[in-house]
Amino acid sequence: MADTPPLAAGATAQSTRRRMRSRDLKAMPGFKAAGWACIFALYLPLVVLVIFSFNDNRSVVKWTEFSLRWYEAAMENEGIRNAAWMSVKVALVATVFSTIAATMAALATTRTAAFRGQGLAYGIINQPLMIPEIVTAISTLSLFSLVKQLTGITGVGYLMAAHTAFCIPFAYMPIRARLEDMTLTLEQAGADLYATPWQTFRHITLPLLMPGILAGAMLAFVVSLDDVIITLMVAGPGETTLPIYILGALRRGITPEINAVSTILVGVSVLLVLVLFLVQGKMKK
Amino acid sequence: MTSDTAKAPEDGTTRRSMISARELTKTFGQGETAVTALDNVDIDIRENEFFTLLGPSGCGKTTLLRLIAGFELPTSGLIQLDGQDITALPPHVRPVNTVFQNYALFPHMTVSENIGFGLKMLGKSSGEIEARVKQMLSLVQLEAMANRRTDQLSGGQQQRVALARALAPAPKVLLLDEPLAALDLKLRKNMQIELKSLQAETGITFIFVTHDQEEALTMSDRIAVMRDGQILQIGTPKEIYDKPTHRFVADFIGDINILEAQVEGTEGDQTRVRLKDGTTMLARSTGADTQGHCAVALRPESIRVAQAGDTPALTGQLENLVYMGSAHNLHLRLGSGEELVVRHGGSTEGLDLSPGAQIGVVIAPGGARVLA
């Protein structure tokens, strides 16, 4: 840029251009159509699923009458109830431990003096997101088989451990983002006012970090709740989670009962996200 | 402008030292990218003193403050607080509190909780905390805001909360890091006066960091002028203003004319200098006098326009006439090409102030000073 205009003029021109561009985007031909196409692609299947969960008929393609009978059937199905309970148990344990681990990892990568290999540490923590899940599943299975053989210990703990492990990067991301947004000054102010490092964490860092931790926990919970591949590999006999149950039921043919269970699952995750938004909104105020 | 009436003019040197730093050096980074923020600084800040660290950004004033607070550790050197070596102590055990530039109020606590935080961390009883918080709230006139969230306060109120929070644990030293920078001019002026009287009231040593020379002159008992990690001069506002020992100090504090000159000889406590345009004059020696090349510093208010009958010390061509309200600033171009600003109070009647007019000026006795 040899002929750079004077600073003020340059800045004004740039901001005008930016404003014009943001106005332009929505006015572009086809913007609305593309937007709606995306929304339909994302949500039309869900709409179909939800509608037919209320169908009185056994068919999932022909509508007859509104009814809650499939919800009743789902509630009364012991298999579904057990699977749901198993899912929640595993997800809760995985959420608690992965969020704790992710919080510690986020603190260690943002609240310490820059260290050699910091970039590498970020990479290692996030790498599980990059590895194909089937690979993680098979390697976890191999490791657990080895451990089982050596120790003779069995049980649902393996499934919980596997879920905890793959939930960590999901919980880590929002927590680290929040920490990076928080200036160090508040923690320094705490230390300046006689708070020991632990007190500073307890009274300053932790409360301010809470929205990030909640977001991370929520993400971990949802990710654990709908995991299929790793669970399929690792779960022992009787450790059927809801997605695995649904998968098994589908093999026997799709029924409105499955629709009803899926709708409940959708409802739960929407509710979680909603609660998260409300809590965060309140904290920001 | 100075504030030598605010306190009894006791002899400051008899007061004991509250903060002493010896050969304090702080380097950031390593190898070729290393930056020396503080270069071998020695300083003594006394008990019950309003002390200002003044200098342009990057001069090391904030680094010195952070070293005293304990947020940074010095590369070498020693810091003592009230006779105790605190060089390596973490911030939470130093009886020193800070008012941060952007206040750093805890957003998840009320005004009262903010103010009581330090006492709570010190393990005081809740009754004691409550009483002290009440006292602090009334000190900064925020009684009505006790249960507000801090983001519901105006900038000036937040400033007061930050002040009350830092004062509540009764620290030995209060550190203030450009706390007024974010306030508008009028509020800033009020807070300057409030801060000054608060210091007198509490008797706590204040160390105030600013780049605003006027603020420093208004509030301080003593000022240290810093540049490039070094302290150039320490003195009362009057000493710094009237008797700068360094060209940078003279230039940084207030308006001043600095003319290049050669030393011709000494006459008593005065030095005879020859300016670039050939005129010679007597200027007060500052102890920093050198042989040969030097500078002569002239405050605009210590020069006046020569009246009929005066022998002008200098003559220049009028280039600009700036109306200042209570006075006019005359910008003269001297024979040497240097500019000389003269402050002319009162009437301009009878003066030829047309552009290009030749104007002679008289220098008040002792008004010229020699700087290295």
Interface residues (C-beta under 8 A of the other chain):
Chain A: T183 T185 L186 Q188 A189 G190 A191 D192 L193 Y194 A195 T196 P197 Q199 T200 H203 I204 P207 L208 M283
Chain B: A69 G70 F71 P90 P91 H92 V93 V96 N97 T98 F100 N102 A104 F106 P107 H108 F117 G118 M121 L122 R165 A166 P169
